[in-house]
Amino acid sequence: MPKKIPIRQCVACRAHKEKPQLARVVRTPEGQAVYDGRGKLSGRGAYICRSLDCLEKAVKTRALSRELGVEITPEVYDVLRAQMKEDGV
């Protein structure tokens, strides 16, 4: 029996995609937002498409901040941009 792949929703464009197609940002138990490259960190997670368009929309609308309930630092957005560029998006 094939393994089911979880579906998650992008906080920027609201599209539903398979979990590996999305980038995850986590609010840690300490209250900080960090990029979760492996998708395994403990804490509240929010997902965003691996596209610069969705990332810029999330920055403009503060979608990640609203979803996680914490302020997202520019450093977290920089890490996401760098990761997306590295992935060839």
C-alpha positions as CSV (number, residue, x, y, z in Angstrom):
1,M,0.0,0.0,0.0
2,P,1.5,3.4,-1.0
3,K,2.4,5.8,1.8
4,K,0.0,8.8,2.0
5,I,1.6,12.2,1.7
6,P,0.1,14.9,3.9
7,I,-1.5,17.9,2.3
8,R,-0.9,21.4,3.8
9,Q,-2.1,24.9,2.8
10,C,0.1,27.8,1.8
11,V,-0.5,30.8,4.1
12,A,0.0,33.3,1.2
13,C,-1.9,31.9,-1.8
14,R,-4.0,29.4,0.2
15,A,-3.3,26.6,-2.3
16,H,-3.3,23.0,-1.0
17,K,-0.1,21.1,-1.9
18,E,1.8,18.0,-0.7
19,K,3.9,18.8,2.4
20,P,7.3,18.3,0.6
21,Q,6.4,21.0,-1.9
22,L,6.1,23.6,0.8
23,A,8.6,25.4,3.1
24,R,7.9,25.3,6.8
25,V,8.3,28.1,9.3
26,V,8.0,27.2,13.0
27,R,7.2,29.1,16.2
28,T,9.4,27.4,18.7
29,P,8.4,26.8,22.3
30,E,10.6,29.8,23.1
31,G,8.4,32.0,20.9
32,Q,10.8,32.6,18.0
33,A,10.0,32.0,14.3
34,V,12.6,29.9,12.5
35,Y,12.8,28.2,9.1
36,D,12.5,24.4,9.4
37,G,14.3,23.0,6.4
38,R,13.7,19.3,7.4
39,G,10.1,19.8,8.6
40,K,10.8,18.1,12.0
41,L,11.2,20.9,14.5
42,S,8.9,21.0,17.5
43,G,6.4,23.8,17.6
44,R,3.5,25.5,15.7
45,G,4.2,25.3,11.9
46,A,3.1,27.4,9.0
47,Y,3.6,26.5,5.4
48,I,4.4,28.5,2.3
49,C,4.9,27.6,-1.4
50,R,8.5,27.4,-2.5
51,S,8.0,30.4,-4.7
52,L,9.4,33.9,-4.4
53,D,5.9,35.3,-5.4
54,C,4.2,33.6,-2.5
55,L,7.0,34.6,-0.1
56,E,6.7,38.3,-1.1
57,K,3.0,38.1,-0.8
58,A,3.4,36.6,2.7
59,V,5.8,39.4,3.7
60,K,3.4,42.1,2.4
61,T,0.3,40.7,4.0
62,R,2.2,39.5,7.2
63,A,0.5,36.1,6.7
64,L,3.2,34.1,8.5
65,S,3.1,36.5,11.5
66,R,-0.6,36.1,11.8
67,E,-0.5,32.4,11.4
68,L,2.2,31.8,14.0
69,G,1.3,34.6,16.4
70,V,4.8,36.1,16.5
71,E,6.7,38.7,14.6
72,I,8.8,37.3,11.8
73,T,12.2,38.8,11.7
74,P,13.8,40.0,8.4
75,E,16.5,37.3,8.9
76,V,13.9,34.5,8.7
77,Y,12.6,36.0,5.4
78,D,16.2,36.2,4.1
79,V,16.8,32.6,4.9
80,L,13.6,31.6,3.1
81,R,14.6,33.7,0.0
82,A,18.1,32.2,0.0
83,Q,16.7,28.7,0.3
84,M,14.3,29.2,-2.6
85,K,17.0,30.6,-4.8
86,E,19.2,27.6,-3.9
87,D,16.3,25.3,-4.9
88,G,16.1,27.1,-8.2
89,V,12.7,28.7,-7.7
